[in-house]
């Protein structure tokens, strides 16, 4: 956990056209009650699915 945020999963930015795997993963976590959101890590060109506070994350 860094700055009150826990990274739940990482996805490369170059996904297939029309596919949003990070958003789909985050939506699935939200449907489970986890307040997941997607942010971009520009340094690594990666989408991160994070949970603020880290509560309930694995």
Buried (B, 14 or more C-beta within 10 A) or exposed (E): EEEEBBBBBEBEEEBEEEEBBBBBBBBEBEEEEBBBBBBEEEEEEBBBBBBBEBEBBE
